[in-house]
Amino acid sequence: MSEDKGKENESTLSRKKIIINLIVVLIIGLVINIVISFFADFQETFDTLKTVNLFFIVKVFVVFSMAYLIDLIRLYIVTLSFHKKIKFKDAIYNTISYYFMSNITPMASGGQPYQIYHLTKLGIESTLATNIVLSRLVENLLFSSAIILIFIRRVMSILGRIGTGKYILIVGIIAALGFSALLILIFLNPKLLYKFFNFLLKIFPLKNKSKFEQRLQKLENWLEELKLSIKTLWIEKAHIVAVDFILGGFIVFFHSLGLYFALTSITSGNYSILEIFILFIIMNFVIYYIPTPGSTGGVETLYGIVLAGFMPGRFVSTTILLWRFATYYLQIAFEGVILLMTRTKEKGVST
């Protein structure tokens, strides 16, 4: 009885947190967009809005939403390679929940942990669930870093057009590349985490040291299992990783295509798809360090600074407003509806 009450309270608390985060997202987004419109001349923004064919919002929404389908396919490919069969309803929930939780948590950091949690609730081993989610993250970092390095001349050209805002992006790129290298190093050798915590345990005096040592031993065993799971996927099933990597690249492309459609539809200008693709990757290196739910507010501000170097000033606030509406606020609403429709308490995996 008490366990049921505990679970009910935990669920209620979780719902409260989600509602609070959604309210914070809406307030921050509204304030930032009002500020951007104010500095850009509200009347000018309104006049530009009247000239735009708003049907392009549907086009941007659909293109951006292709990520859901691709990630759903990726989940099935990887889980089936480990002989795990997930119900379609649960697979949709897991895929959508990643985006939804990322959109409402600070620095977009809640998506991966929740996805791991949900996969374990479906009966998948925690090491495999962690491997699946972390592998995607590592693949994305490798893909983005490779694009930056391959097209470094284009990157420098883009940064040259931004003005003083380029220094923010340069620092962000360097920090992101450093973080990517560290994460990949830990991913290749998970026991580095054990060594780190073991080092802390030795230098800091603790009252219940034996208790922490036991937990540390469990962590070491779990990390050893995780290492074996990673080895199985990345070495024995390297072809699966290759397919997953390519599909992940398509997600980044479709997301950048949403920005491309927004720019061309509002300004009627000629933009290079490759240039917008690279710009989108550069921005992604920076915006997720902003400590607001879904990085809202910071995204609008940084894109406002950057896009000012790519289009006439009168279009900037309108572009950001409509693009963010189609790729963020509308997505949250869509994700919320899908999650409510696919919720289940049953285990949906078989081996």
C-alpha positions, 0 to 999 in steps of 0.5 A, spaced: 500 500 500 505 504 501 509 503 495 503 504 491 502 511 494 510 512 493 509 511 486 503 515 485 506 521 489 513 520 485 508 520 478 505 526 481 511 530 482 514 528 475 508 531 472 508 537 476 515 538 474 514 537 467 508 542 468 513 547 471 518 546 466 513 547 460 510 554 464 518 556 464 519 554 457 513 558 455 514 564 459 522 565 457 520 564 450 515 569 450 519 574 453 525 573 449 521 574 443 518 580 445 525 583 447 527 581 440 521 584 436 522 590 440 529 591 438 528 589 431 522 594 431 515 591 433 511 594 427 517 592 422 516 585 424 508 585 424 509 588 417 513 582 415 509 577 418 503 579 414 507 578 407 509 571 409 505 565 407 504 561 413 504 554 410 511 554 410 510 552 418 507 546 416 513 544 411 518 546 416 514 542 422 514 536 417 521 536 415 523 537 422 519 531 424 522 526 420 527 525 426 522 521 429 521 516 424 528 516 423 530 515 430 524 510 431 528 506 425 534 506 429 531 504 435 529 498 432 535 496 428 539 496 434 535 493 439 533 487 434 541 486 433 541 484 440 535 480 439 530 484 443 523 486 440 520 492 443 512 493 442 511 498 436 507 503 441 513 502 446 518 504 441 514 510 439 514 512 446 521 511 447 523 515 441 518 521 442 520 521 450 527 523 448 525 529 444 520 531 449 524 531 455 530 534 452 525 540 450 523 541 457 529 540 461 535 545 462 541 544 457 536 539 453 539 534 458 533 530 460 532 526 454 538 521 454 537 519 461 529 518 461 530 514 454 535 509 458 530 509 464 524 507 459 528 502 456 530 499 462 522 499 464 521 495 458 526 489 460 532 491 457 538 491 461 541 497 463 548 496 460 544 495 453 540 501 454 545 505 456 550 503 450 544 504 445 543 511 448 550 513 449 552 510 442 547 515 439 550 521 442 557 519 441 555 518 433 552 525 433 558 528 436 563 524 431 559 526 425 558 534 427 566 534 429 567 531 422 563 536 418 566 542 422 573 539 421 572 537 413 569 544 412 573 548 416 574 553 411 567 554 410 566 554 417 571 560 418 568 563 412 561 563 416 564 565 422 567 571 418 560 574 417 557 574 424 561 579 427 563 580 434 558 574 435 563 569 432 567 569 438 562 566 442 561 561 437 569 560 437 569 558 444 563 554 444 566 550 438 573 549 442 569 547 448 564 542 445 570 539 441 574 538 448 567 535 451 566 530 445 573 528 446 573 527 453 566 523 452 569 519 447 575 517 451 570 515 457 565 511 452 571 507 449 574 506 457 568 506 461 572 504 467 575 511 467 569 513 471 570 508 476 578 510 477 575 517 478 570 516 483 575 511 487 580 517 487 575 521 490 574 516 495 581 516 497 582 523 498 576 525 501 574 522 508 568 519 509 564 516 515 561 510 511 567 509 507 565 501 507 558 503 504 561 507 499 566 502 497 561 497 496 557 501 491 563 503 488 565 495 487 558 495 484 559 500 479 566 497 477 562 491 475 556 494 472 562 498 468 565 492 466 558 489 463 557 496 459 564 495 456 563 488 454 556 491 451 559 497 447 565 492 444 559 487 442 556 493 438 561 497 436 566 491 434 562 485 433 556 489 430 560 495 426 555 494 420 549 496 425 553 502 428 555 504 421 547 504 419 546 508 425 551 513 424 548 515 417 541 515 419 543 520 425 547 524 420 540 524 416 537 527 422 541 533 423 540 534 415 533 534 416 533 539 422 538 544 418 533 543 412 527 546 417 532 552 418 533 553 410 526 553 409 525 558 414 530 562 411 528 562 404 521 562 405 521 569 409 527 572 406 526 569 398 533 569 398 538 564 395 542 560 401 546 554 400 543 548 403 551 546 405 552 553 408 546 552 412 547 545 414 554 547 417 551 553 420 546 549 424 551 544 426 556 550 429 550 553 433 548 546 436 555 546 439 553 552 443 546 552 444 546 546 449 550 549 454 545 554 455 542 552 462 534 553 461 529 548 459 530 546 452 535 552 452 530 556 450 531 564 450 538 562 449 537 559 442 533 565 440 538 570 442 544 566 439 540 565 432 538 573 432 546 575 433 548 570 428 542 570 423 543 578 422 550 577 418 546 572 413 539 576 412 537 584 412 535 586 419 528 586 418 527 579 417 531 576 423 525 577 428 520 574 424 525 568 422 526 566 429 519 567 431 516 562 426 522 557 425 522 556 433 514 556 433 515 550 428 521 546 430 520 547 438 513 549 441 509 546 436 514 540 437 512 540 444 505 540 443 505 534 438 510 530 442 505 531 448 499 528 445 503 522 442 506 521 449 499 521 452 496 516 446 502 511 447 503 511 455 503 504 458 505 500 464 506 494 461 513 491 459 513 491 452 520 487 450 521 480 449 528 476 447 
